[in-house]
Amino acid sequence: MRRFLRPGHDPVRERLKRDLFQFNKTVEHGFPHQPSALGYSPFLRLMAIGTRSGAIKLYGAPGVEFMGLHEENNTVMQIHFIPDQCQLVTLLDDNSLHLWSLKQHSGASELREEHRFTLKGPPGSPPSATQVTAVLPHSSREVLYLGTESGNIFVVELPSFRVVEDRTITSEAVLQRVPEDYCNRRSCELVEALREHPKNPDQILIGYSRGLIVLWDLQNNKVTHHFLGSQQLENLYWQRDGSKFISCHYDGSYTQWPVSSDNRHPEPLENFVPYGPFPCKAISKIYWQTTKNGLPYIIFQGGMPRASYGDRHSISVVHGSQQIAFDFTSRVIDFFIIFSSEPTAEFDDPSAMVVLAEEELVVIDLKTAGWPAVHPPYLASLHCSAITCSHHVSNIPLKLWERIISAGSKQNIHYSSMPWPIDGGTNIAPDPPQRDLLLTGHEDGTVRFWDASGVCLHLLYKLSTVRVFLTDADPNDNMNPLGEDEWPPLRKVGTFDPYSDDPRLGIQKIYLCKYSGYLAVAGTAGQVLVMELNDEDAEHVVDHAEADLLQDQEGYRWKGHEKLRTRDGPVRFEAGFQPFVLVQCQPPAVVTSLALHSEWKLVAFGTSHGFGLFDHQQKRLVFVKCTLHPSDQLALEGPLSRVKSLKKSLRQSFRRIRRSRVSGRKRRGGSGNASEVRGPPFRDTLQEMELAPVQRKIEARSAEDSFTGFVRTLYFADTFLRDSSRHCPSLWAGTNGGTVYAFCLRVPPAERRMDEPVRAEQAKEIQLMHRAPVVGILVLDGRSNPLPEPLEVAHDLSKSPDMQGSHQLLVVSEEQFKVFTLPKVSSKLKLKLTALEGCRVRKVTVANFGSCKTDDYSENDLAVLTNLGDIQIISLPFLKLQIRYPCIRKEDVSGIASCVFTKYGQGFYLISPSEFERFSLSTKWLVEPRCVVDMPEVTSNNHVHNKSGMENAVRKSSKQRHEGNIVTCLHSVVASSEVSCMWQESLERIGCSFCWKEEAVGR
Amino acid sequence: MFLSHQHQCWFGAEFRRFSLERSKPGKFEEFYGLLQHVHKIPNVDVLVGYTDIHGDLLPINNDDNYHKAVSTANPLLRIFIQRKEDADYSAFGTDTMTRKKNVLSNVLRPDNHKKKPHIVISMPQDFRPVSSIIDVDILPETHRRVRLYKYGTDKPLGFYIRDGSSVRVTPHGLEKVPGIFISRLVPGGLAQSTGLLAVNDEVLEVNGIEVSGKSLDQVTDMMIANSRNLIITVRPANQRNNVVRNSRTSGSSGQSTESSLPSSTPNILANFLQGEEESDEEDIIIEDSGEPQQIPKAAPTSESLESLTQIELHESTQNGFLPSNEMNLNHSAGSISMEYEVQDPDPKSLEEDGTIITL
């Protein structure tokens, strides 16, 4: 009756599973995809970014993050914080307004949508009448002014969004006292800008797109001043004292206007085209910032000469004789200036400029001479060059961590030392449990090292492999800044650079040994670099070896790309990881698998042709093995021939569409309905395509399929390969065709390591009859624990593996998990995933799960990602499915391909080219933002308009209270580096008691 | 009871007559040994045959057809023995005895039959099932469960599937639901040659797992993963060729199965496990560049014990051997068949009852 006992009904195990496993998507790292709006609250010192998919993200001090999503998934057009409140209003492109607020809930703040509202005009009015173009949250915090396309300004109460109809500012009322001749020339058109008077909350400045600007008195509901602009208006900005304002225009000019009680129709003070005299592009936003020394900062977006620099995305900063046009790598979405927001302060004294470009966030320090950029602690552009692979290393020893940070700090000297200026909120999340590194390989041949321990994914160090090779573009070519007298004074800022000089430089596989500091990196053109961490700059020759993977095959011709040419002679490398050996695979096909054993000083690599083993101590190739099947033409010809076949199939499908179009017409014609023949032929095509739906061929895989020799996985293990009495080092390789090769290695003892060669001999070859690609190989010791990583035991961080009991071999193919005995290979257990569910294994790794209830229980399981985007946890060694969570949409192929698991049950995958989603499968290891934004007490005060002096006093006191808060928060940031040393020690103590050992299977 | 018995070779024939207990015929092995002993040919491999009531010469080579043969004795059973190397397989088959007046002459002079070509039936060892309809007794009549044996054949499975929609009766009335359908059969492929699958048949299950809710690609992967022993349950587009079951009591196997298993789910599970284990462990290992060999199964652990018993249960149908009761479908000897069923207590053949073999 055993088989009628459904699995998973053991109540003890069920309870344990609840203590071990839990699925959460915790935080999004990186830069939001397609940002569309930016907002900033000087009061909360929080920044908000809206995206085209309707997401809104708030950022403050590092670790302070909030995220919200509009149900409509519409583009966020504008974000406005309500002054002195924990609230903000968003405007979407469907003309809806949303009120969000930060509220404390069980100790932490949460971002929630409170209300939504769509402005409705009188019945029969055109939709443009209520299309919102400008939003002004009034400092009274009671009303919102909504400028519309019709030129009317509606007033809505907060937070109810009730329209106060009798306070609507109609364009007719505004035009009443405008001179006749001006009026005739232009109507009001849409409201471009609304600005409250900085000193008098009863006055608002209204700018209309055709150029008319009026100052409106809210008390008397009438226009007090008319400013008759002659150019199409883009934006407005008040000077701090309210005596002047500045307008910027479509023709690339800006104009200063005086505001005084004696002149109701003032003439402009100054009209200036900064990049004239030739036609210029619009200045879309402008700031006028006063300083103590009297010289203002004029900061404006755009205004470049249309013909020669019209394609630049620039923001110019002018301060006295200094002028720089910051040239961004992508379109500028919006920007803001951080300045003294103290109402009593006499001057603005700007400290930083924060620019949201389409692909990155750039912050410029305006206090330091030269205006250097500030290194952001979050919102890193992961995709500054496209990510090609990623590798995660958990629990980095402090020593290596510090060395990487010190190497990285030498690269960051050109950054400003200014503390991060956006520092609102308090991070109350517990310190990250351990130091984790996420390594991303990029298309341009760089590897970036990210601090993935906590909520802020922060760049520690960037490694470039380009220096080893000769490429067409010299990296120093375009780095030279423009000369002093260049006009306009452009300066490139930002790191986003999606254009790769040479796709062959792309990084495909990374393997870092955290104990020895050895790093192996492999790329698109068959290059394998072994590197060592060096704290100093060094100049040395990179040894070069070739591995001919086609050794005894004849008559094959590689039609793919050539190998990269290397630099002759010594090469200068900066401090950090420095390559000392380059192994070049021949043919130079993309490296598909990589393994490094730092204890034996061996590196194994595989391509679609075979695999090889290299001794990086003696710098000698140990052996190569060709895995090609004689009929495997595709692998030999390289990627070019595949492109051709794709073209061919495209052509065929077009031909099919055309043919079906013709036949469809013929049929129609035959029916005799002449009028329909002239109908759109496109519909016929669609019908025709529906008639021939997608179909799938059902065929068993045969050995003749192409790419069977493709090496998918490589694994080093010290196990019983030949007999059960002696264990020896071994190398395991799994191919796309379901073959597993095992090689017995003889590594000379340490004292003769340089004298005797490393020997290898093939011991076993296993052919899985289902022929599915092998994606993971793992050896379990006598206690069914995965073998420890190299050097893990030597560093006392893991118990030595059990060599008494018999070892087992776990082979994971895309379709099945199989356990075999060793040394005599006989099958013991298996789990057929595909046969049952039709899903295929995409990623697999061993993860350690600790119980959230007791500290002393933890177990190793397999974490598996399938092609359907499901994550499954499978027990070891009995291969029982424990739990399953839907994680990634199955259509999101790149998301599934980018997924990487950590060793403690967390993971990352790309949700866009620039963002990693972090998830956790564990109840114990959970990294998620937890932060508090304090509610200012000023909200409880009754706000009275005409007692602005008192209001200011209240506001000031609350501000001071808040400032105190920021100081403590900053203090904690500073202190954290000291604390980290402390918890490092305690962690290392914990580390010693770790009794599990593991090896990642799927990479 | 007495049984006649003949032994022939190239040049002559020997006749022996001996008796056997009809109620306790024993095993075929014992009977074979008895024959060798009676004829004093202990080390000669022989083929054993008998004539049934229609006069057809039929082989005796396992317990089943041996029991069957004994049950047809009336009261005499004529048994023919041939030395294996001289064997004339074509002598076996329907009408072999009635068509030729003297089967002996045919057997003695093998070139005799060349003049009259007839349907040649080779020895059961030479048969390999390529497909079968199974579980007729537990499935609704509108469904058909087809098993395709990819094992050992070079023929491609040769069919395609597509997305589509079908109409189901639900508590809320008729509902259109997405389904997976066979879209194309490759000429000369296994699927087409069986004649059991057709274009537009709706695929309901693959190896016991329901297809509903799964995507086309998922179902494709399931079928390919099970391709060595694919069992698909379809609702045929053409419902006119369905197997029409007799009243439920007449099918002995149906009776036994249904009485013990009121719902079909456990049966599906069992079926799946069999299917799973059969295609199992054909993985090949090459040790130290020696000869490739199949990977054996490790000593059963408690976890895999249940499935191991499943394999053994099915082993007899796995080796490509036709159990005799399937041969009997050629005859319409209902009463004898019943007798046989009563005699045979072995449950394994019950599972195969109702199977139609397409050659």
Boltz contact constraints between the chains, C-beta under 6 A:
constraints:
  - contact:
      token1: [A, 2]
      token2: [B, 306]
      max_distance: 6.0
  - contact:
      token1: [A, 3]
      token2: [B, 306]
      max_distance: 6.0
  - contact:
      token1: [A, 693]
      token2: [B, 162]
      max_distance: 6.0
  - contact:
      token1: [A, 693]
      token2: [B, 163]
      max_distance: 6.0
  - contact:
      token1: [A, 695]
      token2: [B, 160]
      max_distance: 6.0
  - contact:
      token1: [A, 695]
      token2: [B, 162]
      max_distance: 6.0
  - contact:
      token1: [A, 695]
      token2: [B, 183]
      max_distance: 6.0
  - contact:
      token1: [A, 696]
      token2: [B, 161]
      max_distance: 6.0
  - contact:
      token1: [A, 696]
      token2: [B, 216]
      max_distance: 6.0
  - contact:
      token1: [A, 696]
      token2: [B, 220]
      max_distance: 6.0
  - contact:
      token1: [A, 697]
      token2: [B, 160]
      max_distance: 6.0
  - contact:
      token1: [A, 698]
      token2: [B, 157]
      max_distance: 6.0
  - contact:
      token1: [A, 698]
      token2: [B, 159]
      max_distance: 6.0
  - contact:
      token1: [A, 698]
      token2: [B, 223]
      max_distance: 6.0
  - contact:
      token1: [A, 699]
      token2: [B, 156]
      max_distance: 6.0
  - contact:
      token1: [A, 699]
      token2: [B, 157]
      max_distance: 6.0
  - contact:
      token1: [A, 700]
      token2: [B, 150]
      max_distance: 6.0
  - contact:
      token1: [A, 700]
      token2: [B, 227]
      max_distance: 6.0
  - contact:
      token1: [A, 763]
      token2: [B, 288]
      max_distance: 6.0
  - contact:
      token1: [A, 764]
      token2: [B, 287]
      max_distance: 6.0
  - contact:
      token1: [A, 765]
      token2: [B, 286]
      max_distance: 6.0
  - contact:
      token1: [A, 766]
      token2: [B, 285]
      max_distance: 6.0
  - contact:
      token1: [A, 767]
      token2: [B, 284]
      max_distance: 6.0
  - contact:
      token1: [A, 768]
      token2: [B, 283]
      max_distance: 6.0
  - contact:
      token1: [A, 769]
      token2: [B, 282]
      max_distance: 6.0
  - contact:
      token1: [A, 769]
      token2: [B, 283]
      max_distance: 6.0
  - contact:
      token1: [A, 815]
      token2: [B, 225]
      max_distance: 6.0
  - contact:
      token1: [A, 821]
      token2: [B, 298]
      max_distance: 6.0
  - contact:
      token1: [A, 825]
      token2: [B, 285]
      max_distance: 6.0
  - contact:
      token1: [A, 825]
      token2: [B, 295]
      max_distance: 6.0
  - contact:
      token1: [A, 826]
      token2: [B, 295]
      max_distance: 6.0
  - contact:
      token1: [A, 826]
      token2: [B, 296]
      max_distance: 6.0
  - contact:
      token1: [A, 826]
      token2: [B, 298]
      max_distance: 6.0
  - contact:
      token1: [A, 827]
      token2: [B, 281]
      max_distance: 6.0
  - contact:
      token1: [A, 827]
      token2: [B, 295]
      max_distance: 6.0
  - contact:
      token1: [A, 827]
      token2: [B, 297]
      max_distance: 6.0
  - contact:
      token1: [A, 828]
      token2: [B, 298]
      max_distance: 6.0
  - contact:
      token1: [A, 834]
      token2: [B, 221]
      max_distance: 6.0
  - contact:
      token1: [A, 834]
      token2: [B, 225]
      max_distance: 6.0
  - contact:
      token1: [A, 835]
      token2: [B, 225]
      max_distance: 6.0
  - contact:
      token1: [A, 835]
      token2: [B, 226]
      max_distance: 6.0
  - contact:
      token1: [A, 836]
      token2: [B, 209]
      max_distance: 6.0
  - contact:
      token1: [A, 838]
      token2: [B, 214]
      max_distance: 6.0
  - contact:
      token1: [A, 838]
      token2: [B, 218]
      max_distance: 6.0
  - contact:
      token1: [A, 838]
      token2: [B, 219]
      max_distance: 6.0
  - contact:
      token1: [A, 838]
      token2: [B, 221]
      max_distance: 6.0
  - contact:
      token1: [A, 838]
      token2: [B, 222]
      max_distance: 6.0
  - contact:
      token1: [A, 840]
      token2: [B, 221]
      max_distance: 6.0
